[in-house]
Amino acid sequence: MPLLNPPNILPNGMYLIAKYLTGRADAVERQRLKSLLQPPTLKLRADGIPTFDACLKALQDLRLVVAADGMVSAGPQLVAPSDVRVFGEALVPVICAGAAEDSREELPQRDLLAALTWWCAQDPYGAPLGWKEVQGLLSHDMGEAFTSFAIGNSNPWLAFVRWATALGFAEFAGPPSRAASTIVPDITRAVRTVIKNREWSSPVPASEFVSFLRDSLPVVDGGRLANLLRSKWDLPPVRRAAEEALDLMLSHALLRNEESDVIAMDNPSDAPDKVLLSDGSDVRIISVVTVRGMKR
């Protein structure tokens, strides 16, 4: 089941199931779990798969939950989430790991990965994006074929908004009337998540650091999916300060994490390793990265 369709696969709903299951040592009856999290008095959708069933199926498809013979239990990869934000962070490596599989088209996150790859090519300094703006951007980048893209209509777009903000690839923005469906491209939290998932020596050559980010987040500039898919789209050519520089989105995330004291980026004169960042329209050269505290 693709994660963006049906649109009622909610990261928050998946979190509630995960939190309940990781708090128990034994498997629980599926019907009992459903009655606790989706009681009969709860008003459900008139059509389509109920939210509980969709969220449980998504957890199963991602191999985070095991269901058999009417019983449900946490899988070995499912870590007890302290809150919904931590759960979203824990999903980042699970979602991105699928990009390394040759049978990617069979994965439940295939549509989400494609959408994130396009999203990570947008301008983090631009105006907030709702469906109206995204429709125009997709039409420019993909022509009439955009309607068959993973977020080529408003329903999967709303699902994407929930996923992108849960995983740390976007932040809510815009006027109150559009706040639930208007977001800005900002992958700062996703980058921070994968940084803190590894033990670091200090300092690290900048090229090694960037390679790690690309391996961990294959949807960003230079990542496996970005290299595979971006060439198929007519993306604007001005989203990097120089030809060899990292694009605005990835550079912006690194700069913001530096501002938050998560990392420090320097350029010692004797360092042979150089990486170019797009600091707006300017180029910034870095050669070493030091991982510091993890302020939120």
Salt bridges, closest charged atoms under 4 A:
ASP47 OD1 - ARG45 NH2 3.99
ASP53 OD1 - ARG30 NH2 2.84
ASP53 OD2 - LYS34 NZ 3.07
ASP61 OD1 - LYS57 NZ 2.81
GLU89 OE1 - LYS196 NZ 2.94
GLU89 OE2 - ARG296 NH1 2.70
ASP102 OD1 - ARG224 NH2 3.40
GLU133 OE1 - ARG178 NH2 2.81
ASP141 OD1 - HIS140 ND1 2.81
GLU171 OE2 - ARG189 NE 2.62
ASP186 OD1 - HIS252 ND1 3.84
ASP186 OD2 - ARG256 NH1 2.31
GLU208 OE2 - ARG198 NH2 3.32
ASP221 OD1 - ARG230 NH1 3.49
ASP221 OD2 - ARG240 NH1 3.10
ASP247 OD2 - ARG230 NH2 3.12
GLU258 OE1 - ARG284 NH1 2.69
ASP261 OD1 - ARG292 NH1 3.06
